[in-house]
């Protein structure tokens, strides 16, 4: 067990306060195989039988538990001493993510629960606090085999296999406490307007707000560049800040503004938080994504977000940043964040480094053959969209991936269509792909997956001179191209396994490194040179357990000279040269 606090950084980078307490580190822990702990009132116990290192899941080495069989439920317990100056204020308990159904007690009193293994949630615990130590107890119930919850790439079999990997149960992101005044800033939704040099903000407050106002102060590299204020006339206040200086956020050139958000009563500041934003507009024209009016070919990598020692959880904040830099070193300008809602600190580094990302939900493992699947999917997906809306690096949403038939039953069109429409209603600024790869119902971008390894065959489908301008349709019996922007969102997956480990990749693996590089260049150049293709996504950034098609090994060693891959990826793209 570590003596220092693991993952000590502030976990919510777009709404930062000073009054907080990180609860990562040693907790009491117990596996509840029979899922009977609630009936047996574990929340009233004086202790649990084991120990765990939060925020790492019990399956991981970093947790100190490393138990990899199925766990129906797990329990956590910790005593916390609150600072004396928090008395008389409101105390919030935050969870970055708990997989899957979390129940929470404070001092034996139930304070709330949350369903969903990938999104953050907050519970106010003020009424449950006493005079002594505060005892926090958490039960997480998890069922990866019942088809009633999204599980992503977590294996539903005992062993990892094919493209499913080690499971994650329970707490896997930072747990933290925050002290706030009786009326406080609860959330801020930031929408940049680069064309007009402005920022729109929807600020939500919690608590009695009569006679209060919200003030926004924007700065760039320490220089004040805009301020505005508005009286609060409801729970949410809408404001617009005109900026005196325009510095555009672009891929690889991440110009960011700082933003101070203050809750005022007269001249008295009741609450304040620090945020940031990027000035960038997204649009689609002639089949290309335009960022601030400039066509940008998206050279994306598939990122699964798995780590050898932490499973779903990066061992450090530096490692989140390092994965982005590894990708950029090879000439990629972004990633599909695949079958997992990544933690906000990853998006923070993407914002800081100018790295494009597509947000995706961990949709695999859920039965959506009937509309009933929406009950288990849509609320958590909406939480994801709401949480990550303000990140400039995020350029698109993709709630589902490869919605194959289930035991011969077709996936429900209504589930895909409703999710698409809800996402568009929540965020009209970004494109939405209903389901990636094989079964479009309604989509802003037509994307396909194709792991063809023969360069000549691949070019016959996606070359500029190919039929329909290289906009090939896979599974034509399931979907048809409707004139949208065209995206090859999974390709390659070339297995390179010089260590001869047991595992797999797509197609026949090359015999030599040079054969790999020749195949990689042929496939990638085909897509770059087609003016009708707006983006590619290569599978994948790293090996993951038995899957050996990464450009890096699972422990993050480059398999090839990054400069060689970079030279191939950064060739001029036809869609950019049309300008």
N, C-alpha and C positions, 0 to 999 in steps of 0.2 A: 504494500500500500504506500502511495506517495505521501510525503510529509507536506509538500507544498500544494497549493490549490491548483488542480488541473484546469485548463481552459479559463484563465482568470480574466480575460478581456470582457469589456461591456458587450452583452449579447444582442442589443437592439440599436444598431448604429445610426438609425435615422430619427431617433427620439431619445436623446441622452440626458440623464439627470445625474447629479452628484450623490444623491442620497439613496444608496443601494447596497446590498450585501450579497456576495456570491456564495451560494450554498453547495458548490461542487466540492468533491473530496470524499472522505469516509462517511458512509451511512451504514446503519444496520440493514441487514438484507436477509430474506428467506424466500425460497421457492415453495409455491403452494400448488403442488401437482394436481390436487383434487379440486382446485378452485372453490374451496370451502371456507376460506379465511374470513370472508365477510360474515358468514353464518356463525363462525366460531369467535367473532369479535376480536380479530387480530389488532384492530385499531385501539383496543383498550389494554393491550399488553404493555408490560414494562420493558420489553426488549424483544429483539429477533435473534435468531440463532447464528447468523453469519454476518459478513461484512462485504461491502462493495465500494468501488471507487467511482463515484458519479462524476461526469455524465456518461461514462462508458457502459454499454449494454453488457449484461452478464455473459453473453457468448464471447466477448472479446478478451484478449490477453490483458489489456490495460485496465479492465475492471477488477482484476484480481480474482475473478470467479472462473471464467472460461468454461462454462457449462453449455454444451452445444446441442443437447437434445431439446425436444419440445417442452415448453413450460406453459401450462394453462394460465397461471397467474404468478406474479411475483410481488413481494412486499418490501417497502422501504420505510425506515424510521430514523429520525434525527432530532436531537434537542438543539435549540438555537437560543442564544441570549441576545435580545434586541437592545440596541443602543438606548440609553435613557432619554435622549432628546427626541426619540420617536413617539413618546407618549403624547396622547392627545391628537395625533394625526392618523391618517388612514394608512394601512399597511396592505400592500398587494403582494401576492405570491405568484410568480411567473414560471412557466415551464416552456422551454424551447420546443420540446417534442417528447411525447411518451407514447410508445407503441403497445397497446392500441386503445383500450378503454380504461381511462384513469379515474380512480375514485380517491378523493383527498379528504383527510381529517386533520384538524388542528386541535390539540388538547382533547382528543376524543370526540370532537364535534364535527360532523360532516359539513364541509364548506363548499363542496361542488364536485362535479365530474365532467369528463370530456371524452368524446369519441373521436378517434382519428389519430393515426400514428405518425403524422408528418407535419402537423401545424401547431403553432404556438397558442397557448391559452393563459388566461389570467384569472385568478380568484381573489376577491377581497376577503381578508381574514381578520379584520379589525375586531369584529364582534366576538370572535373566538379566543382572543388573547386574554391572558391572565397576568398575575403579578410576577410569577417566576419564569423559568425557562419555557419556551414555546416548543411543544412536541408536534412535529409534522410527520404524518403517516400517509403513505401512498400505496395503493394497490393498483397494479396494471394487469388487465386481463387480455389475453392474446390468443387468437385462433387463426393460424395461417392456412388451415386445410378446409375450412368450412364454407368457402366461397361467399362469405358474408362481410368481408372487409377487404379493402385494397391492400396488397402486400408487396407489389413491385417485384423486385428480383430476389426476394427472400424465398428460399427453397421450401416447397410444400412436401418434400421427401426428407427423410432423415439426413441423407448425404447431399452435399452440393452436387449439381450435375448440369451439364450443358451450359446454359446461360442463366442458371439460378444459383444463388450463393448462400453463404451463412446467414442465418436469420438474425433479427434484432428484436429483443423483447424488452419492454419497460422504458425507463428513462434513457435517452440517448443525446440530449442536448442540455445546455446549462439550466440549472434551477437557481432562481434568485428572488430576493425580496427587495421591495422598493417602498420608500416612505413618501407619501404625497399629502398635500394639504386637503382640506375638506372639499374644495373645488379645484380641480386640476385638469391639465391638458391630457386627454386620453389618447388622441390619435391625430395625425396630420396626413392628409392626402395631397400630394404635390404634383401639379401638372405644368410642365414648362411650355412656353410659347416662344420658340426661338425666332420665328418670323417677325414677331412684334416686340421682342426683347422684354418679355414679362414672365412672371410666375403666378399661376393661380393656385390657391391653397384652400382646402376645406379642413377646418380645424374643429375637432370634436372635443367638448369639455364634459366633465362629469361632476355633478354636485350643484348646489344653488349658485346660479350665475347672474341673477338679476342685478343690473347696474354695472356689469363687468364688460370688458372689451378684450379683444385679442390684438396684439401688436406683433408684426413681423419686421425683422431687420436683416437685410441681406448684405453680405460683404464678399469681396473677391480679393484673395491674398491680403487680407487685413484691411482693405479699403472699403468704407461704406458705399454701397451702390444702389440702395433703395430701401424705403421703409413705408409701411402703411399700417392702419389700424381700423378696426370695425367693431361696433357694439354687438354684443351677443343678443340674439333675438330667438334663440332656441338652442337645441343641443349642438348644432353644427353652424359654424360661421364661415362664410365664403369671402375670401379676400383676393386682391390682385396687386402684385408689386411690380411697378414699372422699374426696369433696371437701367441705370445710367451707363453701364458698360456691357458690351455683348461679347462673351467668350464661349464659343461653341464646344459642346462635348462631342467628340468624334472617336471612332475606333482607333486605339493606339495613341490618342491625344485627349486624355480625359481631363478637360477643364471643369473644375467643380467650384461652386459657390458655397459659402457657409450661410446658414440661416438660423437666426435666433427667434424662438417663438415664446412670447410672454403673455400671461394672463394677468390683466390689470383691473384694479378697482380704483378709479381716479389715477393718481400717480404712484399708487402702491402696487408693486409686483407680487401677486399671489403665488404664481408658479412660473417656471421657465424651463425650457428644454432646448438643446442644441440639435440642429439637423444640417442637411446639406442637399444640394440638388445639382443636376446637370442641365444645361440649356441645349435641348435637342428636340427636333421634330422628326416624326416618322411619316413616310408616305409611300405609296406604291404608284409607279408610272412606267408604262411600257414593260411590264413584267419584272421590274427591278425594285428592290427595297432602296429607298432614298433616305438618307440621314442628313437633315438640314439641306435638302435639295440635291445632294450628291449621291449618285448611284454607287452602292457598295455591294460587291460580291461577298457573300457570307461564306468564308472558309472555316467551316465548323468541325469540331471533333466531338465524338460521342463520349460523354463523361458519366460513368456509372456512380461515382462518389463513394467507392469502397476503399478501405484501408486495411492492410494486413493485421495491424495490432488493435485497431479501433472499430473495425467493421463499418458501420454507418458514420462513425464519428472520427473526424480528423484528430490526430494526437495533439496538434497545436494549431493555433491561428496561423503561424508561419507556414504550416503545411497546406492550408487552404490557399494562401497566396502563391505558394510554390507550384501547385498544380497548374494554376493559370499561367505562371511564367514558363513552366515546361511546355505548355501548349503554344504559347506565343513564340518561344525559342524555335519551334518547328514551323513557324509561319502561319499558324491558325489565328484567326481574329475573333473566335468565339466558340461556343459549345452548345450542344443540346444537353441539358441537364436531365439525364435519362432515368425514368421510372423511379423518381425520388424527388421530393421537395427539399432542395438543399437549404442548409441553415443560412440565416441572414448574413452572417459574417462572410460567407463565400460571395454573396451578391455585393457586399460592401467592397471587397477587393476587386471584383469585376468593375464596379463603378470607378474605383480609384485607378485602375490600370487600363481602362478603355477597352473592355473585353465584352463582346456581345454574348448574350445568353437567351435561350428559349426556356420558359418555365413549363414543366410537365408534372403530372400527378402519377403516383405509383399505382396505376390502374389494374395491373395484372393481379389475378387471384380473386376478382370480384365477378359474380354472375350478373351480367347486364342483358340477359336474354328477355327480361321483362322490365317495365318501367320501375319496378320495385327496387332495382339496383340504384336508382337515384337517391334513395333514402340513405344509403351508406356512402355514396360518392359525393353528391353535390354539396352538402354543407361543408365538408372538409375542403373541397376544391375552391369554394367561394372564400373560405378563410385564407387560402393560399393567395388568391388573386388580390384580396384586400390587403394582406400583409406586405406583398411585394410590389404593389402598384407604383410606388414612387421611385423605384430604382431605375436610373437612366440606362443602365447596361441591358436591362430586360427589353427585348424587342419583339417578342411574340409569345403566345400561349398555345399549348398543345395538351389538353386534358387527358386524352387516351392515346395508347400506342398499340398497334396491331390487334384490333378487336376481332380475333378469329372466332369462328363458330365454336360453341360449347357443346360437346357430345352430339354434334350434328344439328344443333339448334342455332339459328342465326341470331347474332346480337341485335338488340332492339334499336331500330332507326330513331325512335323517339328519344331514347336516352342520349344519343349523340347529338341530335338536333337541339334538344332542350339545353344541354350543357353548353353547346356553341352559343345559343342565343342569350343565355344567362351571362356567359363570359363577355360577350359583346356589350350587353347592357351595363355590366360593371366597369368595362374598360373599352371605350370607343376609340382609343388612341393607338391600339396595337392590333396586328393581324391575329386571327385565331385559326388553327388547324383542328378540325373536329377529332380526327383520329389518324395518327401517323401511319402511313405505309400501305394499307391494304383494303380500306373500306370507307371511303369518303361518302358522307351524306350531304353535308353542307360545310363548305370550307372557304376561307379567303385565299389559301395557298394550296395548290395541288402538289402533294409530296408522295414519293414512292421509295421503296426499299429494294435494292437489287444487289445481290452478292455475287454476280457473275464474275469469274476470275479471268476469263479469256479476254484479253484486251480488244481483239478484233471483233468479237461478238458484242462486247460492251459498246464499242464505237459504232457498231451497226445499229444500236438502239438509241444512243445519246449523242452521236456526232451531229454537227450542225447540218450535214447533208442527209441525215437519216429521215425516215418517214415522219411526217408531222413536225418537222423542224427539230427532231431529236427529243420530242416530248413523248416518250414511250409510256404506255399505260400497262402496268402490271395488273394481273387479275381483272381483266376487262369484264368478266362476268359479275364482278362485285362493284365496280366503279367505272366512271367515265370522265375523261378530261373535259372541263367546261370553260377553258380560256383563262384560267387563273394564272398567277405567277407560278413558276414551275421549279421544284426543289427536289433534288435527289438526297433524301435525308438520312439514308443509311447505304453505304457501299463499302467495298474493300473487305475489311475484316480478315486480311491476309495473315495467316498464322506463321509466325517466325519463331522457331523453338530451337535455337542452337544448343541449349542445355539438355535437350531431349527429355524434357519432363513429360509425364503423362498428361494429356489434355487435348483440347480441340480448338479449331478455328474454322473459318468458312472455306470450303473448297479444298483442293490439294495444295498443301504447303509448298513453297518454293524450295529448291535444293540448295541454293546458295544465297548469300546476302545480295549479290548483284542481280539475281533473278527476282528477288523481292523488290528491289529498288526499280527495276525495269517495269515490273507489273504495276507498282504504285504510281510511277510516272505516267504510264500509259492510261490508266484509269482516270487519274486526276486531271491530266491535261485535256482529255476528251471533254470533261465537264467544264473546265475553265474556258475552252475555246468555243463553246456553244453559246451564242448570244441569246438563246431562249431559256437558258438555265440561270437562275438567280442565286443559287446557293448549293453547296454540298455539305455533307456531314460524314466524315470518315469514321469507321468503327475500328479502333477506339483509342483512347488516350493511354490506358495502361492495361496490362493483363489483370484479370480478376480471378483469383483462385485457379480453377482448371481451364479457364478461357484464356487462350494464349495469342490473341490477335492484337495486343496493344503495341503501340510504338515505344512504350516504356514497359519494363517488367513491373510486377505487382509492387515490388519494393522501390520503384521509381528510378531504376537505372535505364538510361537511354539504350535502346537496342541498335540504333544507327546514329551516325553523326548528325546531330540536329540541323547543321548547316545544309546538308544534302536535302533533307525533307523540306527545309525552309525554301531552298531555291526552287523546288518543284511547286510548292504551294503558292509562292508569291509571284509566279508568272502573271503577266497582265491578263485579266479576264475580259472576254469579249463584251460582256454586258457593261463593263466599266469603260471600255474603249469606244463605245458608241457615242460618248458624250461629245 
